[in-house]
Amino acid sequence: MESESRYSLLSEHTTDTVWLMDMNLKMTYQSPSAEKLRGFTVQEILDMPLEKQVTPESLKLATELFF
């Protein structure tokens, strides 16, 4: 679990946004830096549908890649 601890440490302290999604394109993790970069709380971002977070073109590409 050392690699998991390293990943957690990096994602929690980076200034970039890190996120994880499940196979249904539902966001399951959002790094704390997103609050500063995006202006929403982490929970608000996790609750927000993907189509409200990305452009229609990006959503189409993601859907094509995963489904």
N, C-alpha and C positions, 0 to 999 in steps of 0.2 A: 504493500500500500504506500510505499515511499513515493512512487511516481504520482499517485493520486494526491498526496500531500503537496508535492511540488506544483502540480497543475492548479490545485486550489489556491496556493499561495500566489502564483502568477496571475490567475484570473481575478482574484480579489484585489490586487494592487496595481494592475495595469491601468494606464490612462486610455487605452483603446477599449472598445466595447467587445465583450466576448459573450456569446450566447450559444445555447444548445437547444435543439429542436427534436421532437419525436418524429416518427415516420409519418405522422398526420400533419406535419408542418406546424405543430403547436409548440410554442416556445416553452421550454421547461426550466431554463436557467438564464439569467441576465446578470452580467457583472455590475457591481455597484457604480462603476464609472459612467454607466448609462444615464444615471440621474443627472449628472452634470452636463453630459453631452446632449442629451435628448430632452431634458426638461420635464420628465415624468419620473415618478417613483418606480423602483424595480417592480413592485406589485402591479402598478398601472400598466407597465409594459407587458408583463406576463399575461395580464387579463385582456390586453388589446388584440383584436383579431389581426392576423398577418396582413390582410388586405388593407388595413388602416396604417400599416407601418412601412410598406414598400410600394414602389410604383407598379402600375398594372403590368408593365413589361417584365419587371423583376419577378412578380408573382407568377406570371405565365411561365417563365423560364424555370423557376423553382418547381412548379407543378409538373412540368414536362420531365424534369430530371428525376423526380422522386416517384412519379406514378406512371 
